[in-house]
Amino acid sequence: MTVSITFRHIEATQPLKEHATARVQRLQKFLHQPMEAKVTLSHEKLQSAVEIQVHSGGEWYEAKDVSEDMYASIDTVVAKLERQIGKAHGVSSSRRHKEVDLRHKEEEPVAEASGDR
């Protein structure tokens, strides 16, 4: 698992790095393959912006949030990514189990031909 953090127009502080890294590492438990994450923390027009891109196997996830508090923005973006990953994995698993297995399918009565032969 690789997490790279980029700071734009903001001073790089150790507590901010640790908070972002800890929150992003939680996403690994939802993914099947090792992930690579790019976190961009920036300060734009008196607002704190957080953008996170996650790549795992062939899957890409991305989310962005802008607010006054950098820590709250990180938490919000990670929650958005958790929802995206959950939806993506939920769809694939529901497709897999959508069809009924032939062994468990109810048997339909066979209509017998009635004839006077």
N, C-alpha and C positions, 0 to 999 in steps of 0.2 A: 504494500500500500504506500503510495507516494502522495504527499500533500505539499504543494508549493503555494506560498503566500506572497502576494505582491502588494506593496503599499504605494498609493498615488496621492500626492499632495497631503500626506499625513505622516507623522513620525512613527517609525516602527517601534512598538513597545513589546516587551516580553509577555506581559499578561494578555495582551490582545492576540498575540501569536498562539499562546497556549489555549485560550478560549476557542479560537477558530479551529485549531487542530483537533481539540477534544471533541467538539461538536461534529466535525466532518468525519472523524473516525467512527462515529456511531453508525454512519450509513453503511459501513462494510458488512454489518450483520444482515442487511437486507439483500445484499448482492451475492451471486454465486461465484464470481471470479474476483481476483484482486483488482482494486480500483486505483485510478489516478485522479487526483482532484486538483483543480487550479482555483485558488481563492484570490479575488481582487478586492481590496479594501481601499476606498477612496473617499475624498471629501470634496463635495461639489455644492457650491452655493449655499453654505451653511447647513447642508444635509450630508449625512453619512450614507454612502452607497456600498452595498455588498453584492458581489456577483460570484457565484460558484458554478464551475463546470465539472461534471463527474463523468469519467469514462471507465467502463468496466466491460471487458470482452468486446462485444459489438454494440453495446448499448451506450447512449449518450444522454445525459440529463443536464439541464441548465436552469438556474433560477436567479432572480435579482430582486433586491428590495432597497428602498430608500426611505430613511427616517432620520430623526434627530439623534437617536442613540445607536452607536455602533454595535454594542453587545446584543441589543434587541433585534437589530437587523440580521445579525448572524443567526440567531435562534429562529427567526422567521424564515430565512432562506433554507435552513436545514429542514424545517418542517415542510416547506413546499417540496423539497427534493424527496423527502420520505413519502409524501403523497404520490408524487410522480412514479417513484419506484414501485410502490404498492399497487397502483393502478396497472402499471405495465406487467407486473408479475401476476396480478389477479386475472387479467384478460387472458394471458397465455394458459394459466391453469384451468380456467373455466372452459376454454376451447378444447383442452385436452379431455376433459371429463363430460363434454356436452353429449356425445353419443352414448347410447345405452349398449353395454356389452351384450353380445348375443346369448351368452349363458344366462343372463338375468332378465332377458326380455320375456314378457308374458306371451304365452303361446295363444295364438288365435285359433278358434275352432275351425276345422276344415269343413266347408259345406259339402255335404254328401249329395251326389246326384241321385235324385229319386226318379226312377223310371220303371215302367212295367215291361220288363224284358223277359 
